[in-house]
């Protein structure tokens, strides 16, 4: 969980401190990347905790396998909100679109990613701020789950 908190602090700093000073929409991409890493680390922490308790079977250590286990086992067991699952999916789609994108450009205060077939993905400050707040809720929720589970096991 320490890595997820570290990444969320970096994302928060870039969005709340650096972005207002520089006012360059290109800074929204490292914020998105750090948010995605933070929630991925949190998701992995919960999955590996479940593996440690032998509630799930060993799995391949890649994002797709972890996300599928997270969806099937952790989401229903721990009442993880659908908006947190959608957050993970949306951020991953943005990062994949960026990786495959032949063209990226700035339009006003937005960063635009254009795919090969001209589908546009736009990233704005407001949208990124919502992602950050939602990610903080998710990380706190996972942290609460892990802390409460550890106290039960310790007794």
Steps between C-alpha positions, in 0.01 A plus 500: 500500500797731550566516126139584419502783755827629359364502143178674606702769680704555183183523289340740748810723507522522122129576469462749786841667511685466168209513253358834625847659473588373154145459363607241242254218425793266429544477877169316525657187350748434782213561742291234323797260497568546871132460588484179299814365666363590843171317449679206336728466801201513734312242297809277499540537875150370556544214253830389650346521843222269382766268357687506832181394679448230235160636401610505137727278295839602360476703182714659232650825622366734230237770501230307310519197731500719813212713373290192420559358848424840648168513309390147580622458858577834666230730365209290629676393822598849611214704351730702276301764317440473127641849443837381631500210255408742220782731611754222456359414157485862382854582606635185338316583176648852500852366549458236230355760262797725565747220439339410166431858397676639192394857588463697823431870526379776727168672444427788735542355849464136395739230389366307199605149400409403144492135397588366156131498402451856635323415824576778745565466872519827689645558843407810697602639838150449643481141380847427640407655834196270517720202419739602778224540760342170400840328519558640850166354611591164346844490664354595838235230463759233415724622783206476742424145380859387546535664841173357632582154365843507663350589838261203475785263413721631782238413765 
